[in-house]
């Protein structure tokens, strides 16, 4: 690929790239399968062509770094894919500490859409939900944005952790009086994040929980497996 001086623009980001660049805008979309005939088959068809859908939207601005990572929950894995479940995939288990609890909430599908442009995130989400039609129900939709010098809305700079890849983002609605940080972590082994949450909510030693929890309230919690792009293509 030529450099910027040649006038060439970069191609869209590879599908299912969990390490796609941090962007100024993102959508975190959690869905459940609807109780309608052929819901799983409809979802399977959308996922099989999701790479093409991302490209069709992303070509509007090749510099905007549009990307989408799709992941599937334990309860829906078999119905959607027809494949044996990944070894470590299981529903999110609540983590209860002495003062705070990481709760479990429903989720069969998870879409992590990101771009430097909010309109591209919006358009990709709109097209995907149109294609899903009545096969899914939106149970959580959070729009994230980059804040001043990479801080969250409580004033903290997000930490780093070599064992996981995180792409946390602030979100909020001043009119509704609600704001916070959406935590998202990718890891090869699920126990890594589970252990992190145990240290955060229970403490190590027990009782020394993360003080951030004294200023925020967990609202969602779910686990998913993000398959490869070739796996999704094969669903078709």
N, C-alpha and C positions, 0 to 999 in steps of 0.2 A: 504494500500500500504506500502510495506517495505521501510526502509530508504536506503540511498545510500550504506551503509556498507554491505547490504545483497546481493548486486550485481543486484538487480532488477532495471529496468529503468522505468521511469514514462510513463503513457499512453498518447496518444495525447490529446490536449486540447479539451474540449467540444465544439461542433459546436455552432456558433453564440455567442461566449463568448466575449462580448465587453470589458470585464475587463481582457482579457488575458494579460500576463506580457509584459512589454516593451521589445523590442528586438533590436538587432543591425541592422536589415535590414527590409524593408517593401516595398510593392508596393501599390500605390493608383491608382486604375483603374476605370475610368468613361466611361460608354458605353451608346450608344443609340440603340434602336431597329431599324433594317434595314427595308426598305420598300420592303419586299419580302413576299410571301405567307407563312403562318404558322410560322412567326418569333416569335410571342408571345408563341406559343405552344412549339417551340424548346427551348426557354429560360426557360419555365416552367419545362420542363423535366430535364434540366441541374441543375436547382435550387433544384429540388426534390431529387437529388442524390448527391448534392455537399458535404454533410458530408462524404459519402463513398469515394469521390474523394480526399478529404483532408487526410483521413486516409491512403489511398493507397500511397500517396506521403510522408506523415509524418512518416510512419513506417521505412523509410530509416535511420532515425536518431531520436529516441524517445526523445533525450535530446535537440533537436534543437527548441522546442516550436513552431512548425508550427501551424498557426491558420489562419482562413479566416472568415471574417464577410461580409455578402452580404446584401445590402439594395436596396430598390426599390423606384423609384421616383413617384411623383403624376400622371404624364401623362401616365405612363405605368402600374400603379398598377392594374387597373381593367382588362386590357387585359391579363396580366401575371398571376394574381392570381384568377380572377373571384370572388373575395370577396369584400365586402364593404370597401371603403378606411378608413384608420385610421382617427380618428376625427381631429387631428391636422396636418395631412400631406397636404401640399400645396407647389406649386413651390416657389423657393427662390425669395424673393422680394429684388431688389437692395436697398442699403442704401446709400443715397447721402448726403454727408456733404458739407461744404463750400469749402473744398479743395480736398477731397478724396471721392471715391465712391467704395462701395463693389458691384461688378458687378454680374449679373446672367449669367450663361453659361449652355448649354444643358447637360442633364444627365438623363437617364432612369434607369440605374443600376449602383451600386457602389460596388466595391470589395476592401476590406481592407485585404491584405495578409501580414503576418508578420512571421518572424522566426529569429533565431540566425544565420542562414545560407542563404546567398544570392542565392545559387544554388537551395535550396528547394523552395524559393519564385518564382524563375524563372520557375522551373519545374511545379509547381502548376498553375501558370498563363498560361503557354504554353498549358497544358492539358485542362484547362477550355476554352480558346479561340478556341482550336481545336474542342471541343464539341459544342460550340456556333455556329461554322461554319460561314455561311454568315448571321446569324440572328441578329448579332450586329455589330456596328461600334465603334471602339475605338476613343473617342474624347479627352481623356487625360490619359496619362500614366506617373506617377511620381514615381521614385525610391528613397526612403528615406534611410538615414543611421544615426547612432548615432555619434555625434561629441564630441570633447574634453569636458570633465566634463559636459556633457549634455547641452552644449550651442548650440544656433543656429549659422548660419554663419555670422550673424551680431554682434556676441559677447554677445548676451543676454541669460540669463538663463530663460527658460520657466517658467511662473508663474503658480500658482495653483488656483483652483476655486472649492469650495465644491459643487456647483450646477450643474457642468458638469464633464464628464470624458473626458480628452483630451489625444491624443497621437500624438502630433506634432512632426515632424521630419525634419531635414535639407535635402535639395536636391541640386544638382547642376552639371553643366558641365563646367569646366574651359575653355575647347576649344571653347564652344559656348558663353562664357562670361555671363552665366546665373546661378544664385544660389539664394536660399531663404529658407523659411520655409513653409512646408505644414501644414496648420492648419486643424485639424479634431477634432470635439467635439461630444460626445454622451450625450444626455440628455433625460429625460422622457418627458419633455414639451418643444416644439420647441420655445415657446416665450422666454425662458430663454436665448438661444443663440441669438435670434433676438434682445433682449434688450441689450445684451453685445455688439453686433455689432453697435447698435445705439449709445451707449456710446463711442465706439471706433472711429467711423467715424464722428458722429455729435457732440458728446461731451455732458457732463452733468456738468455744463450748456452748451448749444450750443456754439461751437467755441473752446472748449478745447478738441480737438481730440487727439487720441493716437499718441505720437510723433514718434512711430515706423513707422507710415505711411509716414513720411517725408523721409524715407530711403528705402522704398520698394513700389512695385506696385502690387495691387491685380490682379490676372490673371484669377481666376476661382471662381465660387460660385454656390452651389447647395444644395438642401436638399433632404433627403431620409429617409425612415422608415426601420429599421432593424427588421424583424419579428423573432419570436422564431424558434428554430430548429425544433420543432414539427410542426409548421405551414408550413415550407418548405417541410418537409417529406410528409405532407398530400397533397401537390400539385401533387404527383405522383399517 
